[in-house]
C-alpha cells in the first residue's frame, strides 16, 4: 500500500517530492536523474553527520563513524 502511495505522489508531483510521515519530513528522489544531484554532491553541501549521527552514535559511540566532522572521516 505504501508503494502505491509513492507511485501516485510521484505521478502527481514528479520525481522530487516531500511529505510528512510519523512526524518527520521525508524527501524522495525517484529515478537516476533526480538522484544524481544527491549522489554527486560534495560532503560540504549535504551534511551526513547531521542525519546519520543521530542513528549511528547510539550504536558505535561518540567519535566514531558519523559522529566526527567530515575532514576527520575523509
PDB file of N, CA, C and O in Angstrom:
ATOM      1  N   UNK A   1       0.819  -1.200   0.000  1.00  0.00           N
ATOM      2  CA  UNK A   1       0.000   0.000   0.000  1.00  0.00           C
ATOM      3  C   UNK A   1       0.861   1.262   0.000  1.00  0.00           C
ATOM      4  O   UNK A   1       0.544   2.236  -0.682  1.00  0.00           O
ATOM      5  N   UNK A   2       1.964   1.239   0.777  1.00  0.00           N
ATOM      6  CA  UNK A   2       2.853   2.398   0.840  1.00  0.00           C
ATOM      7  C   UNK A   2       3.457   2.690  -0.525  1.00  0.00           C
ATOM      8  O   UNK A   2       3.516   3.849  -0.937  1.00  0.00           O
ATOM      9  N   UNK A   3       3.907   1.663  -1.233  1.00  0.00           N
ATOM     10  CA  UNK A   3       4.496   1.872  -2.557  1.00  0.00           C
ATOM     11  C   UNK A   3       3.487   2.424  -3.549  1.00  0.00           C
ATOM     12  O   UNK A   3       3.840   3.201  -4.437  1.00  0.00           O
ATOM     13  N   UNK A   4       2.257   2.029  -3.401  1.00  0.00           N
ATOM     14  CA  UNK A   4       1.208   2.580  -4.259  1.00  0.00           C
ATOM     15  C   UNK A   4       1.047   4.079  -4.000  1.00  0.00           C
ATOM     16  O   UNK A   4       0.872   4.862  -4.933  1.00  0.00           O
ATOM     17  N   UNK A   5       1.106   4.466  -2.737  1.00  0.00           N
ATOM     18  CA  UNK A   5       1.034   5.891  -2.385  1.00  0.00           C
ATOM     19  C   UNK A   5       2.204   6.652  -3.008  1.00  0.00           C
ATOM     20  O   UNK A   5       2.011   7.726  -3.576  1.00  0.00           O
ATOM     21  N   UNK A   6       3.414   6.103  -2.906  1.00  0.00           N
ATOM     22  CA  UNK A   6       4.600   6.741  -3.500  1.00  0.00           C
ATOM     23  C   UNK A   6       4.413   6.912  -5.003  1.00  0.00           C
ATOM     24  O   UNK A   6       4.765   7.951  -5.561  1.00  0.00           O
ATOM     25  N   UNK A   7       3.864   5.899  -5.653  1.00  0.00           N
ATOM     26  CA  UNK A   7       3.643   5.975  -7.095  1.00  0.00           C
ATOM     27  C   UNK A   7       2.680   7.112  -7.442  1.00  0.00           C
ATOM     28  O   UNK A   7       2.939   7.872  -8.375  1.00  0.00           O
ATOM     29  N   UNK A   8       1.592   7.237  -6.716  1.00  0.00           N
ATOM     30  CA  UNK A   8       0.614   8.291  -7.004  1.00  0.00           C
ATOM     31  C   UNK A   8       1.186   9.679  -6.732  1.00  0.00           C
ATOM     32  O   UNK A   8       0.915  10.618  -7.481  1.00  0.00           O
ATOM     33  N   UNK A   9       1.968   9.817  -5.678  1.00  0.00           N
ATOM     34  CA  UNK A   9       2.589  11.112  -5.385  1.00  0.00           C
ATOM     35  C   UNK A   9       3.598  11.454  -6.470  1.00  0.00           C
ATOM     36  O   UNK A   9       3.651  12.596  -6.928  1.00  0.00           O
ATOM     37  N   UNK A  10       4.406  10.469  -6.890  1.00  0.00           N
ATOM     38  CA  UNK A  10       5.364  10.693  -7.978  1.00  0.00           C
ATOM     39  C   UNK A  10       4.642  11.107  -9.255  1.00  0.00           C
ATOM     40  O   UNK A  10       5.082  12.027  -9.944  1.00  0.00           O
ATOM     41  N   UNK A  11       3.544  10.439  -9.572  1.00  0.00           N
ATOM     42  CA  UNK A  11       2.780  10.748 -10.776  1.00  0.00           C
ATOM     43  C   UNK A  11       2.233  12.174 -10.722  1.00  0.00           C
ATOM     44  O   UNK A  11       2.202  12.865 -11.740  1.00  0.00           O
ATOM     45  N   UNK A  12       1.806  12.612  -9.548  1.00  0.00           N
ATOM     46  CA  UNK A  12       1.206  13.940  -9.393  1.00  0.00           C
ATOM     47  C   UNK A  12       2.247  15.057  -9.325  1.00  0.00           C
ATOM     48  O   UNK A  12       2.045  16.118  -9.915  1.00  0.00           O
ATOM     49  N   UNK A  13       3.371  14.834  -8.605  1.00  0.00           N
ATOM     50  CA  UNK A  13       4.319  15.916  -8.331  1.00  0.00           C
ATOM     51  C   UNK A  13       5.651  15.792  -9.059  1.00  0.00           C
ATOM     52  O   UNK A  13       6.421  16.752  -9.075  1.00  0.00           O
ATOM     53  N   UNK A  14       5.943  14.665  -9.651  1.00  0.00           N
ATOM     54  CA  UNK A  14       7.209  14.496 -10.343  1.00  0.00           C
ATOM     55  C   UNK A  14       8.219  13.727  -9.502  1.00  0.00           C
ATOM     56  O   UNK A  14       7.869  13.196  -8.448  1.00  0.00           O
ATOM     57  N   UNK A  15       9.473  13.663  -9.957  1.00  0.00           N
ATOM     58  CA  UNK A  15      10.452  12.778  -9.338  1.00  0.00           C
ATOM     59  C   UNK A  15      11.042  13.258  -8.003  1.00  0.00           C
ATOM     60  O   UNK A  15      11.716  12.483  -7.325  1.00  0.00           O
ATOM     61  N   UNK A  16      10.805  14.512  -7.616  1.00  0.00           N
ATOM     62  CA  UNK A  16      11.303  15.025  -6.331  1.00  0.00           C
ATOM     63  C   UNK A  16      10.120  15.544  -5.545  1.00  0.00           C
ATOM     64  O   UNK A  16       9.431  16.467  -5.979  1.00  0.00           O
ATOM     65  N   UNK A  17       9.886  14.951  -4.388  1.00  0.00           N
ATOM     66  CA  UNK A  17       8.761  15.389  -3.550  1.00  0.00           C
ATOM     67  C   UNK A  17       9.042  15.051  -2.102  1.00  0.00           C
ATOM     68  O   UNK A  17       9.850  14.173  -1.799  1.00  0.00           O
ATOM     69  N   UNK A  18       8.368  15.755  -1.214  1.00  0.00           N
ATOM     70  CA  UNK A  18       8.497  15.526   0.227  1.00  0.00           C
ATOM     71  C   UNK A  18       7.122  15.374   0.828  1.00  0.00           C
ATOM     72  O   UNK A  18       6.150  15.948   0.336  1.00  0.00           O
ATOM     73  N   UNK A  19       7.039  14.600   1.893  1.00  0.00           N
ATOM     74  CA  UNK A  19       5.816  14.554   2.689  1.00  0.00           C
ATOM     75  C   UNK A  19       6.164  14.144   4.108  1.00  0.00           C
ATOM     76  O   UNK A  19       7.213  13.554   4.366  1.00  0.00           O
ATOM     77  N   UNK A  20       5.265  14.466   5.015  1.00  0.00           N
ATOM     78  CA  UNK A  20       5.488  14.173   6.426  1.00  0.00           C
ATOM     79  C   UNK A  20       4.799  12.872   6.794  1.00  0.00           C
ATOM     80  O   UNK A  20       3.634  12.642   6.470  1.00  0.00           O
ATOM     81  N   UNK A  21       5.570  12.018   7.491  1.00  0.00           N
ATOM     82  CA  UNK A  21       5.057  10.731   7.930  1.00  0.00           C
ATOM     83  C   UNK A  21       5.656  10.467   9.314  1.00  0.00           C
ATOM     84  O   UNK A  21       6.854  10.661   9.523  1.00  0.00           O
ATOM     85  N   UNK A  22       4.851  10.041  10.220  1.00  0.00           N
ATOM     86  CA  UNK A  22       5.225   9.784  11.616  1.00  0.00           C
ATOM     87  C   UNK A  22       6.007  10.950  12.221  1.00  0.00           C
ATOM     88  O   UNK A  22       6.969  10.747  12.962  1.00  0.00           O
ATOM     89  N   UNK A  23       5.586  12.158  11.899  1.00  0.00           N
ATOM     90  CA  UNK A  23       6.188  13.352  12.483  1.00  0.00           C
ATOM     91  C   UNK A  23       7.494  13.805  11.863  1.00  0.00           C
ATOM     92  O   UNK A  23       8.088  14.771  12.341  1.00  0.00           O
ATOM     93  N   UNK A  24       7.960  13.148  10.823  1.00  0.00           N
ATOM     94  CA  UNK A  24       9.211  13.508  10.148  1.00  0.00           C
ATOM     95  C   UNK A  24       8.934  13.795   8.683  1.00  0.00           C
ATOM     96  O   UNK A  24       8.048  13.188   8.081  1.00  0.00           O
ATOM     97  N   UNK A  25       9.688  14.717   8.113  1.00  0.00           N
ATOM     98  CA  UNK A  25       9.558  15.015   6.693  1.00  0.00           C
ATOM     99  C   UNK A  25      10.566  14.175   5.917  1.00  0.00           C
ATOM    100  O   UNK A  25      11.762  14.194   6.206  1.00  0.00           O
ATOM    101  N   UNK A  26      10.070  13.446   4.939  1.00  0.00           N
ATOM    102  CA  UNK A  26      10.887  12.599   4.075  1.00  0.00           C
ATOM    103  C   UNK A  26      10.860  13.175   2.665  1.00  0.00           C
ATOM    104  O   UNK A  26       9.798  13.532   2.155  1.00  0.00           O
ATOM    105  N   UNK A  27      12.028  13.264   2.040  1.00  0.00           N
ATOM    106  CA  UNK A  27      12.129  13.736   0.660  1.00  0.00           C
ATOM    107  C   UNK A  27      12.554  12.569  -0.210  1.00  0.00           C
ATOM    108  O   UNK A  27      13.515  11.866   0.107  1.00  0.00           O
ATOM    109  N   UNK A  28      11.849  12.364  -1.292  1.00  0.00           N
ATOM    110  CA  UNK A  28      12.110  11.261  -2.213  1.00  0.00           C
ATOM    111  C   UNK A  28      12.672  11.804  -3.515  1.00  0.00           C
ATOM    112  O   UNK A  28      12.204  12.817  -4.036  1.00  0.00           O
ATOM    113  N   UNK A  29      13.675  11.123  -4.030  1.00  0.00           N
ATOM    114  CA  UNK A  29      14.263  11.410  -5.329  1.00  0.00           C
ATOM    115  C   UNK A  29      14.106  10.149  -6.156  1.00  0.00           C
ATOM    116  O   UNK A  29      14.870   9.197  -5.997  1.00  0.00           O
ATOM    117  N   UNK A  30      13.112  10.138  -7.042  1.00  0.00           N
ATOM    118  CA  UNK A  30      12.778   8.942  -7.795  1.00  0.00           C
ATOM    119  C   UNK A  30      13.435   9.002  -9.173  1.00  0.00           C
ATOM    120  O   UNK A  30      13.209   9.940  -9.938  1.00  0.00           O
ATOM    121  N   UNK A  31      14.240   8.005  -9.478  1.00  0.00           N
ATOM    122  CA  UNK A  31      14.887   7.922 -10.782  1.00  0.00           C
ATOM    123  C   UNK A  31      16.318   8.419 -10.737  1.00  0.00           C
ATOM    124  O   UNK A  31      16.713   9.153  -9.831  1.00  0.00           O
ATOM    125  N   UNK A  32      17.083   8.007 -11.727  1.00  0.00           N
ATOM    126  CA  UNK A  32      18.515   8.328 -11.744  1.00  0.00           C
ATOM    127  C   UNK A  32      18.783   9.816 -11.950  1.00  0.00           C
ATOM    128  O   UNK A  32      19.730  10.347 -11.370  1.00  0.00           O
ATOM    129  N   UNK A  33      17.990  10.496 -12.747  1.00  0.00           N
ATOM    130  CA  UNK A  33      18.215  11.929 -12.963  1.00  0.00           C
ATOM    131  C   UNK A  33      17.987  12.723 -11.679  1.00  0.00           C
ATOM    132  O   UNK A  33      18.774  13.608 -11.345  1.00  0.00           O
ATOM    133  N   UNK A  34      16.926  12.410 -10.972  1.00  0.00           N
ATOM    134  CA  UNK A  34      16.633  13.122  -9.728  1.00  0.00           C
ATOM    135  C   UNK A  34      17.666  12.799  -8.657  1.00  0.00           C
ATOM    136  O   UNK A  34      18.077  13.685  -7.907  1.00  0.00           O
ATOM    137  N   UNK A  35      18.081  11.568  -8.579  1.00  0.00           N
ATOM    138  CA  UNK A  35      19.026  11.144  -7.546  1.00  0.00           C
ATOM    139  C   UNK A  35      20.459  11.581  -7.843  1.00  0.00           C
ATOM    140  O   UNK A  35      21.281  11.642  -6.929  1.00  0.00           O
ATOM    141  N   UNK A  36      20.771  11.885  -9.093  1.00  0.00           N
ATOM    142  CA  UNK A  36      22.142  12.251  -9.468  1.00  0.00           C
ATOM    143  C   UNK A  36      22.629  13.464  -8.684  1.00  0.00           C
ATOM    144  O   UNK A  36      23.787  13.496  -8.270  1.00  0.00           O
ATOM    145  N   UNK A  37      21.790  14.446  -8.473  1.00  0.00           N
ATOM    146  CA  UNK A  37      22.182  15.633  -7.711  1.00  0.00           C
ATOM    147  C   UNK A  37      22.605  15.252  -6.306  1.00  0.00           C
ATOM    148  O   UNK A  37      23.593  15.773  -5.788  1.00  0.00           O
ATOM    149  N   UNK A  38      21.868  14.351  -5.689  1.00  0.00           N
ATOM    150  CA  UNK A  38      22.183  13.908  -4.332  1.00  0.00           C
ATOM    151  C   UNK A  38      23.479  13.106  -4.299  1.00  0.00           C
ATOM    152  O   UNK A  38      24.362  13.388  -3.488  1.00  0.00           O
ATOM    153  N   UNK A  39      23.599  12.124  -5.160  1.00  0.00           N
ATOM    154  CA  UNK A  39      24.745  11.226  -5.124  1.00  0.00           C
ATOM    155  C   UNK A  39      26.032  11.858  -5.644  1.00  0.00           C
ATOM    156  O   UNK A  39      27.123  11.388  -5.320  1.00  0.00           O
ATOM    157  N   UNK A  40      25.921  12.905  -6.437  1.00  0.00           N
ATOM    158  CA  UNK A  40      27.106  13.568  -6.974  1.00  0.00           C
ATOM    159  C   UNK A  40      27.483  14.834  -6.209  1.00  0.00           C
ATOM    160  O   UNK A  40      28.400  15.548  -6.616  1.00  0.00           O
ATOM    161  N   UNK A  41      26.801  15.119  -5.123  1.00  0.00           N
ATOM    162  CA  UNK A  41      27.091  16.335  -4.365  1.00  0.00           C
ATOM    163  C   UNK A  41      28.280  16.127  -3.434  1.00  0.00           C
ATOM    164  O   UNK A  41      28.663  14.996  -3.134  1.00  0.00           O
ATOM    165  N   UNK A  42      28.848  17.224  -2.989  1.00  0.00           N
ATOM    166  CA  UNK A  42      30.006  17.185  -2.103  1.00  0.00           C
ATOM    167  C   UNK A  42      29.545  17.075  -0.651  1.00  0.00           C
ATOM    168  O   UNK A  42      28.424  17.460  -0.315  1.00  0.00           O
ATOM    169  N   UNK A  43      30.412  16.552   0.196  1.00  0.00           N
ATOM    170  CA  UNK A  43      30.096  16.433   1.618  1.00  0.00           C
ATOM    171  C   UNK A  43      29.800  17.786   2.251  1.00  0.00           C
ATOM    172  O   UNK A  43      29.013  17.865   3.194  1.00  0.00           O
ATOM    173  N   UNK A  44      30.419  18.851   1.748  1.00  0.00           N
ATOM    174  CA  UNK A  44      30.178  20.189   2.294  1.00  0.00           C
ATOM    175  C   UNK A  44      28.755  20.670   2.004  1.00  0.00           C
ATOM    176  O   UNK A  44      28.212  21.487   2.747  1.00  0.00           O
ATOM    177  N   UNK A  45      28.152  20.161   0.922  1.00  0.00           N
ATOM    178  CA  UNK A  45      26.807  20.582   0.537  1.00  0.00           C
ATOM    179  C   UNK A  45      25.727  19.817   1.295  1.00  0.00           C
ATOM    180  O   UNK A  45      24.701  20.389   1.662  1.00  0.00           O
ATOM    181  N   UNK A  46      25.952  18.547   1.524  1.00  0.00           N
ATOM    182  CA  UNK A  46      24.992  17.713   2.259  1.00  0.00           C
ATOM    183  C   UNK A  46      25.684  17.183   3.507  1.00  0.00           C
ATOM    184  O   UNK A  46      26.713  16.515   3.413  1.00  0.00           O
ATOM    185  N   UNK A  47      25.131  17.473   4.655  1.00  0.00           N
ATOM    186  CA  UNK A  47      25.769  17.147   5.917  1.00  0.00           C
ATOM    187  C   UNK A  47      25.308  15.782   6.417  1.00  0.00           C
ATOM    188  O   UNK A  47      24.248  15.669   7.032  1.00  0.00           O
ATOM    189  N   UNK A  48      26.096  14.756   6.155  1.00  0.00           N
ATOM    190  CA  UNK A  48      25.739  13.399   6.566  1.00  0.00           C
ATOM    191  C   UNK A  48      25.779  13.235   8.080  1.00  0.00           C
ATOM    192  O   UNK A  48      25.003  12.463   8.642  1.00  0.00           O
ATOM    193  N   UNK A  49      26.686  13.961   8.747  1.00  0.00           N
ATOM    194  CA  UNK A  49      26.777  13.832  10.201  1.00  0.00           C
ATOM    195  C   UNK A  49      25.474  14.214  10.882  1.00  0.00           C
ATOM    196  O   UNK A  49      25.056  13.594  11.860  1.00  0.00           O
ATOM    197  N   UNK A  50      24.847  15.242  10.347  1.00  0.00           N
ATOM    198  CA  UNK A  50      23.607  15.727  10.964  1.00  0.00           C
ATOM    199  C   UNK A  50      22.513  14.667  10.942  1.00  0.00           C
ATOM    200  O   UNK A  50      21.738  14.546  11.890  1.00  0.00           O
ATOM    201  N   UNK A  51      22.454  13.911   9.874  1.00  0.00           N
ATOM    202  CA  UNK A  51      21.418  12.895   9.733  1.00  0.00           C
ATOM    203  C   UNK A  51      21.839  11.575  10.375  1.00  0.00           C
ATOM    204  O   UNK A  51      21.153  11.050  11.251  1.00  0.00           O
ATOM    205  N   UNK A  52      22.963  11.056   9.930  1.00  0.00           N
ATOM    206  CA  UNK A  52      23.381   9.727  10.373  1.00  0.00           C
ATOM    207  C   UNK A  52      23.937   9.706  11.786  1.00  0.00           C
ATOM    208  O   UNK A  52      23.899   8.668  12.448  1.00  0.00           O
ATOM    209  N   UNK A  53      24.454  10.838  12.260  1.00  0.00           N
ATOM    210  CA  UNK A  53      24.995  10.884  13.613  1.00  0.00           C
ATOM    211  C   UNK A  53      23.979  10.474  14.660  1.00  0.00           C
ATOM    212  O   UNK A  53      24.319   9.812  15.640  1.00  0.00           O
ATOM    213  N   UNK A  54      22.735  10.867  14.453  1.00  0.00           N
ATOM    214  CA  UNK A  54      21.671  10.515  15.392  1.00  0.00           C
ATOM    215  C   UNK A  54      21.365   9.018  15.375  1.00  0.00           C
ATOM    216  O   UNK A  54      20.859   8.466  16.353  1.00  0.00           O
ATOM    217  N   UNK A  55      21.675   8.376  14.264  1.00  0.00           N
ATOM    218  CA  UNK A  55      21.392   6.947  14.140  1.00  0.00           C
ATOM    219  C   UNK A  55      22.554   6.074  14.604  1.00  0.00           C
ATOM    220  O   UNK A  55      22.343   5.073  15.289  1.00  0.00           O
ATOM    221  N   UNK A  56      23.779   6.446  14.234  1.00  0.00           N
ATOM    222  CA  UNK A  56      24.915   5.568  14.499  1.00  0.00           C
ATOM    223  C   UNK A  56      25.622   5.837  15.818  1.00  0.00           C
ATOM    224  O   UNK A  56      26.268   4.934  16.348  1.00  0.00           O
ATOM    225  N   UNK A  57      25.525   7.051  16.371  1.00  0.00           N
ATOM    226  CA  UNK A  57      26.204   7.343  17.633  1.00  0.00           C
ATOM    227  C   UNK A  57      25.721   6.444  18.761  1.00  0.00           C
ATOM    228  O   UNK A  57      26.551   5.957  19.529  1.00  0.00           O
ATOM    229  N   UNK A  58      24.416   6.198  18.902  1.00  0.00           N
ATOM    230  CA  UNK A  58      23.995   5.273  19.956  1.00  0.00           C
ATOM    231  C   UNK A  58      24.519   3.842  19.757  1.00  0.00           C
ATOM    232  O   UNK A  58      24.664   3.095  20.725  1.00  0.00           O
ATOM    233  N   UNK A  59      24.800   3.466  18.517  1.00  0.00           N
ATOM    234  CA  UNK A  59      25.278   2.112  18.231  1.00  0.00           C
ATOM    235  C   UNK A  59      26.793   2.008  18.413  1.00  0.00           C
ATOM    236  O   UNK A  59      27.277   1.106  19.097  1.00  0.00           O
ATOM    237  N   UNK A  60      27.547   2.940  17.796  1.00  0.00           N
ATOM    238  CA  UNK A  60      29.002   2.857  17.782  1.00  0.00           C
ATOM    239  C   UNK A  60      29.685   3.700  18.856  1.00  0.00           C
ATOM    240  O   UNK A  60      30.853   3.467  19.170  1.00  0.00           O
ATOM    241  N   UNK A  61      28.979   4.670  19.419  1.00  0.00           N
ATOM    242  CA  UNK A  61      29.566   5.542  20.435  1.00  0.00           C
ATOM    243  C   UNK A  61      30.059   6.852  19.854  1.00  0.00           C
ATOM    244  O   UNK A  61      30.067   7.045  18.638  1.00  0.00           O
ATOM    245  N   UNK A  62      30.467   7.745  20.732  1.00  0.00           N
ATOM    246  CA  UNK A  62      30.938   9.069  20.309  1.00  0.00           C
ATOM    247  C   UNK A  62      32.305   8.966  19.642  1.00  0.00           C
ATOM    248  O   UNK A  62      33.131   8.130  20.008  1.00  0.00           O
ATOM    249  N   UNK A  63      32.528   9.839  18.650  1.00  0.00           N
ATOM    250  CA  UNK A  63      33.816   9.904  17.984  1.00  0.00           C
ATOM    251  C   UNK A  63      34.057   8.823  16.953  1.00  0.00           C
ATOM    252  O   UNK A  63      35.189   8.646  16.503  1.00  0.00           O
ATOM    253  N   UNK A  64      33.024   8.096  16.569  1.00  0.00           N
ATOM    254  CA  UNK A  64      33.154   7.017  15.596  1.00  0.00           C
ATOM    255  C   UNK A  64      32.140   7.251  14.480  1.00  0.00           C
ATOM    256  O   UNK A  64      31.073   7.822  14.709  1.00  0.00           O
ATOM    257  N   UNK A  65      32.476   6.810  13.288  1.00  0.00           N
ATOM    258  CA  UNK A  65      31.592   6.875  12.111  1.00  0.00           C
ATOM    259  C   UNK A  65      31.156   8.322  11.862  1.00  0.00           C
ATOM    260  O   UNK A  65      32.005   9.187  11.646  1.00  0.00           O
ATOM    261  N   UNK A  66      29.866   8.595  11.888  1.00  0.00           N
ATOM    262  CA  UNK A  66      29.362   9.919  11.539  1.00  0.00           C
ATOM    263  C   UNK A  66      29.351  10.890  12.714  1.00  0.00           C
ATOM    264  O   UNK A  66      28.805  11.986  12.582  1.00  0.00           O
ATOM    265  N   UNK A  67      29.924  10.538  13.841  1.00  0.00           N
ATOM    266  CA  UNK A  67      29.994  11.454  14.971  1.00  0.00           C
ATOM    267  C   UNK A  67      31.274  12.287  14.932  1.00  0.00           C
ATOM    268  O   UNK A  67      31.637  12.910  15.930  1.00  0.00           O
ATOM    269  N   UNK A  68      31.951  12.304  13.802  1.00  0.00           N
ATOM    270  CA  UNK A  68      33.147  13.126  13.632  1.00  0.00           C
ATOM    271  C   UNK A  68      32.939  14.036  12.423  1.00  0.00           C
ATOM    272  O   UNK A  68      32.180  13.690  11.518  1.00  0.00           O
ATOM    273  N   UNK A  69      33.597  15.184  12.394  1.00  0.00           N
ATOM    274  CA  UNK A  69      33.461  16.087  11.242  1.00  0.00           C
ATOM    275  C   UNK A  69      33.953  15.435   9.950  1.00  0.00           C
ATOM    276  O   UNK A  69      34.745  14.493   9.978  1.00  0.00           O
ATOM    277  N   UNK A  70      33.475  15.949   8.829  1.00  0.00           N
ATOM    278  CA  UNK A  70      33.853  15.406   7.516  1.00  0.00           C
ATOM    279  C   UNK A  70      35.355  15.346   7.326  1.00  0.00           C
ATOM    280  O   UNK A  70      35.872  14.336   6.848  1.00  0.00           O
ATOM    281  N   UNK A  71      36.073  16.410   7.689  1.00  0.00           N
ATOM    282  CA  UNK A  71      37.519  16.444   7.427  1.00  0.00           C
ATOM    283  C   UNK A  71      38.264  15.366   8.227  1.00  0.00           C
ATOM    284  O   UNK A  71      39.375  14.992   7.851  1.00  0.00           O
ATOM    285  N   UNK A  72      37.688  14.867   9.303  1.00  0.00           N
ATOM    286  CA  UNK A  72      38.316  13.810  10.079  1.00  0.00           C
ATOM    287  C   UNK A  72      38.012  12.441   9.462  1.00  0.00           C
ATOM    288  O   UNK A  72      38.881  11.571   9.412  1.00  0.00           O
ATOM    289  N   UNK A  73      36.779  12.258   8.997  1.00  0.00           N
ATOM    290  CA  UNK A  73      36.370  10.948   8.481  1.00  0.00           C
ATOM    291  C   UNK A  73      36.866  10.688   7.069  1.00  0.00           C
ATOM    292  O   UNK A  73      36.917   9.535   6.641  1.00  0.00           O
ATOM    293  N   UNK A  74      37.231  11.726   6.342  1.00  0.00           N
ATOM    294  CA  UNK A  74      37.674  11.540   4.947  1.00  0.00           C
ATOM    295  C   UNK A  74      39.100  11.282   4.911  1.00  0.00           C
ATOM    296  O   UNK A  74      39.667  11.098   3.834  1.00  0.00           O
TER     297      UNK A  74
END
